[in-house]
Amino acid sequence: MSSRLLLLDTASLYFRAFYGVPDTIKAADGRPVNAVRGMLDFLATLQERYEPAAVVAAWDDDWRPAWRVELLDTYKTHRVADPEAGIEETPDLLAHQVPLIAEALTLAGATVVGAPEAEADDVIGTLVHRWENGIDVVTGDRDLFQLVDDARDVRVLYTARGVGKHDVVDAAWVREKYGVEPSQYVDFAVMRGDASDGLPGVKGIGDKTAAALLDAYADLDGIRAAAADPSSTLRPRIRQSLLDSSDYIDAAVQVVTVLPDLDLADPVTGVIDEPALRAFGQQWNVAGPVDRLLASVTT
């Protein structure tokens, strides 16, 4: 077993499981358990490959914190099912599976960790700063590339192509893909924008232009200083877009940056409750995935 921490962006994974596994997989009561099955399979796959010392399932106690919405009112707007209550749009066939996933992960030895007014990304950011050894962050969220740190052996296992075909993201991967350093990724994302999170970006600045600006000026502070300097060589259109987007940039940097200092108790390394996990598998018709998961930590 390694000394690595496996940090799960749990919602990212259970949505992938829900859409990737047929909802014809059901429990005895007729309710689908496809997301539960998928999560158990995902964890087994990851444990077989990386043999982590501990697993933490980061939880969205608040998937769209009010403080982020106050900074940027477009933040995740398109995902809101009930605008007044701020409830995330979750398929009916998934909603009842979410507490089962938390139960299954706990029985499987993972520690489920959330925090008030914070997203799973913030839990992950805080634990990355605390853990002393290597860390693997499992997510389909590109914003977490900001945490990649070769010096501390922090990687992202990026699941955009699937958990079984995930990319192992280190600094070289980020440089090859985007032309920036992980430490520049927040500034890059703010300028480029991200429709999936409701970030409009800076008009006229896409991936290539954002990377070129960061190469020339190092960070957003340097870029904005150049925009404010009439003698700089910035193209007029880009200069004006940056000046026009000043308020957006101020807000978006805070929105995109994950919190490093939540008041979290240190996660306790979980212990697998094999009898209870096997009983869970029988009750919810996921005995096969439970068997595989148990095998992944005993071989």
C-alpha positions in Angstrom: 0.0 0.0 0.0 1.2 3.5 -0.8 1.1 6.5 1.4 -1.1 8.4 -1.0 -4.4 10.1 -0.3 -7.2 9.5 -2.8 -9.5 12.5 -2.8 -12.8 12.0 -4.6 -14.8 14.9 -6.1 -17.9 12.8 -5.2 -20.7 14.6 -7.1 -18.6 14.7 -10.3 -18.2 10.9 -10.0 -21.8 10.0 -9.1 -23.2 12.1 -11.9 -20.8 10.3 -14.3 -21.9 6.9 -12.8 -25.6 7.8 -13.2 -25.3 8.7 -16.8 -22.8 6.0 -17.6 -24.5 2.9 -16.1 -28.0 1.9 -17.3 -30.9 2.7 -15.0 -32.3 -0.8 -15.6 -30.1 -1.9 -12.7 -32.5 -1.8 -9.8 -32.9 -2.9 -6.2 -35.6 -5.3 -5.0 -38.0 -2.4 -4.4 -37.7 -1.4 -8.1 -35.7 1.8 -7.7 -32.6 2.2 -9.9 -29.2 1.8 -8.2 -27.1 2.4 -11.3 -25.2 5.4 -9.7 -24.5 3.3 -6.6 -23.1 0.5 -8.7 -21.0 2.8 -10.8 -19.5 4.5 -7.7 -18.5 1.2 -6.2 -16.9 0.1 -9.5 -15.1 3.4 -9.8 -13.6 3.1 -6.3 -12.6 -0.5 -6.9 -10.9 0.6 -10.2 -9.0 3.4 -8.4 -8.0 1.3 -5.4 -6.7 -1.5 -7.6 -4.5 0.9 -9.5 -3.2 3.2 -6.8 -3.6 1.3 -3.5 -4.2 4.5 -1.5 -3.4 4.8 2.2 -6.7 6.7 2.7 -9.8 7.7 0.7 -11.7 10.9 1.3 -15.0 11.5 -0.4 -15.4 15.3 -0.6 -19.0 16.3 -0.4 -20.9 19.3 -1.7 -22.6 20.5 1.5 -23.4 23.7 -0.5 -23.0 23.1 -4.3 -23.5 26.9 -5.1 -22.4 28.9 -2.0 -24.2 32.3 -1.6 -20.8 34.1 -1.3 -19.8 32.9 -4.8 -23.2 33.9 -6.2 -22.9 37.3 -4.6 -19.5 37.8 -6.4 -20.8 36.5 -9.7 -24.5 36.1 -10.2 -24.2 33.9 -13.3 -22.3 31.3 -11.3 -23.9 27.8 -12.1 -27.2 29.5 -12.9 -28.0 27.1 -15.7 -27.9 24.2 -13.2 -30.5 25.6 -10.8 -33.7 23.7 -10.7 -35.5 26.0 -8.2 -34.2 29.6 -8.4 -35.8 30.6 -5.1 -34.4 27.7 -3.1 -31.2 27.4 -5.0 -31.6 23.7 -5.5 -29.4 21.9 -8.0 -31.1 20.2 -10.9 -30.7 16.5 -10.0 -32.5 13.7 -12.0 -35.3 12.1 -9.9 -33.8 8.7 -10.5 -30.5 9.9 -9.0 -31.7 11.9 -6.0 -32.6 8.8 -3.9 -29.2 7.2 -4.6 -27.1 10.1 -3.2 -27.5 9.1 0.5 -27.0 5.5 -0.5 -23.7 6.4 -2.1 -22.6 8.2 1.1 -23.5 5.1 3.1 -21.7 2.8 0.7 -18.5 4.9 0.7 -18.5 5.1 4.5 -18.9 1.3 4.8 -16.1 0.9 2.2 -13.7 2.8 4.4 -13.9 6.2 2.8 -14.3 9.3 5.0 -17.1 11.5 3.7 -16.2 15.2 4.4 -18.2 18.4 3.7 -18.3 21.9 5.1 -21.0 24.6 5.5 -21.1 27.1 2.7 -18.5 25.2 0.8 -18.2 23.0 -2.3 -16.4 19.7 -2.6 -13.7 21.7 -4.5 -13.0 23.7 -1.3 -12.9 20.6 0.8 -10.4 19.2 -1.6 -8.3 22.4 -1.7 -8.1 22.4 2.1 -7.1 18.8 2.4 -4.5 19.1 -0.4 -2.8 21.8 1.7 -2.9 19.6 4.8 -1.8 16.2 3.6 2.0 15.7 3.8 2.4 12.8 1.2 1.3 12.3 -2.4 -2.3 13.1 -3.3 -4.5 12.0 -6.2 -7.6 14.2 -6.8 -10.2 12.3 -8.8 -12.5 14.7 -10.7 -13.9 15.7 -14.1 -13.6 19.4 -13.1 -10.8 21.3 -14.9 -10.7 24.0 -12.2 -8.9 21.6 -9.9 -5.9 21.7 -12.1 -4.9 24.7 -10.0 -4.0 22.3 -7.3 -1.5 20.3 -9.3 1.9 20.6 -7.7 4.9 18.4 -8.8 7.0 19.5 -5.8 4.4 18.0 -3.4 3.4 15.1 -5.7 -0.2 16.4 -6.1 -1.9 15.1 -9.2 -5.3 15.2 -10.7 -6.9 12.0 -12.1 -9.0 13.6 -14.7 -12.1 11.6 -15.6 -13.4 13.4 -18.7 -12.7 10.2 -20.8 -14.0 7.9 -18.1 -12.7 6.6 -14.8 -11.1 3.6 -16.5 -9.4 5.9 -19.1 -8.5 8.8 -16.8 -5.6 11.1 -17.5 -3.0 11.5 -14.9 -2.5 15.3 -14.8 0.8 16.7 -13.6 2.4 20.0 -14.5 3.8 18.7 -17.8 0.3 17.6 -18.8 -1.2 21.1 -18.0 1.6 22.8 -20.0 1.1 20.5 -23.0 -2.6 20.9 -23.0 -3.0 24.6 -22.2 0.4 26.2 -22.5 0.3 27.4 -18.8 1.6 26.3 -15.4 -0.8 24.9 -12.9 -0.2 28.0 -10.7 -1.5 30.1 -13.7 -4.6 28.0 -14.2 -7.0 30.2 -12.2 -6.0 33.3 -14.2 -6.3 31.3 -17.4 -9.8 30.0 -16.6 -11.0 33.4 -15.6 -10.0 34.9 -18.9 -11.1 32.0 -21.1 -14.4 31.5 -19.2 -16.3 28.3 -18.6 -19.9 27.9 -19.7 -20.4 24.9 -17.5 -19.9 27.1 -14.4 -21.4 30.3 -15.8 -18.2 32.1 -16.2 -18.5 34.4 -19.3 -14.7 35.1 -19.6 -13.2 38.1 -21.1 -14.5 39.0 -24.6 -12.2 38.0 -27.4 -9.9 35.9 -25.2 -9.9 32.2 -25.7 -7.4 29.4 -24.7 -4.6 30.5 -27.0 -4.8 34.2 -26.3 -5.0 33.6 -22.5 -2.0 31.3 -22.6 0.0 33.9 -24.7 -0.9 36.7 -22.3 0.2 34.6 -19.3 3.4 33.7 -21.1 4.2 37.4 -21.7 3.0 38.8 -18.4 3.1 35.9 -15.9 -0.2 36.5 -14.2 -3.4 38.6 -14.3 -1.9 41.4 -12.3 0.8 41.8 -14.9 -1.7 41.5 -17.8 -4.0 44.1 -16.2 -1.1 46.4 -15.6 -0.2 46.2 -19.3 -3.8 46.9 -20.2 -3.7 50.1 -18.1 -0.4 51.2 -19.7 -1.0 53.0 -23.0 2.6 52.3 -24.0 2.3 48.5 -23.7 2.2 46.3 -26.9 -1.2 44.8 -26.1 -3.6 44.8 -29.1 -6.2 47.6 -28.7 -9.2 45.1 -28.8 -7.7 42.9 -26.1 -6.7 46.0 -24.0 -10.2 47.3 -24.1 -11.8 43.9 -23.3 -9.6 43.6 -20.2 -10.4 47.1 -19.1 -14.1 46.6 -19.7 -14.0 43.3 -17.7 -12.3 44.7 -14.6 -15.2 44.0 -12.2 -15.7 40.5 -13.7 -12.1 39.6 -13.3 -12.0 40.8 -9.6 -15.0 38.6 -8.8 -14.1 35.6 -11.0 -10.7 35.1 -9.5 -12.3 34.7 -6.1 -15.0 32.4 -7.4 -12.6 30.1 -9.3 -9.9 29.9 -6.6 -10.7 26.9 -4.3 -10.5 27.6 -0.5 -7.3 26.3 1.2 -8.3 26.9 4.8 -11.7 25.5 5.7 -12.3 24.7 9.3 -12.3 20.9 8.8 -11.5 18.2 11.3 -8.7 16.0 10.1 -10.3 13.1 8.3 -10.0 9.8 10.1 -8.7 7.0 8.0 -11.8 4.9 7.5 -12.1 1.2 8.3 -14.0 -1.1 6.0 -17.0 -2.7 7.7 -17.1 -5.8 5.6 -20.2 -7.5 7.1 -22.2 -4.3 6.8 -20.9 -3.6 3.3 -21.8 -7.1 2.1 -25.3 -6.7 3.7 -25.6 -3.4 1.8 -24.7 -5.1 -1.4 -27.3 -7.8 -0.9 -30.0 -5.3 0.0 -29.4 -3.0 -2.9 -28.5 -5.5 -5.6 -24.9 -4.5 -5.9 -23.2 -7.6 -4.4 -20.9 -8.0 -7.4 -19.4 -4.5 -7.2 -19.1 -4.9 -3.4 -17.1 -8.2 -4.0 -14.8 -6.4 -6.5 -14.4 -3.4 -4.1 -13.4 -5.7 -1.2 -11.0 -7.6 -3.5 -9.4 -4.3 -4.5 -8.1 -3.7 -0.9 -7.2 -7.3 -0.1 -5.0 -8.2 -3.1 
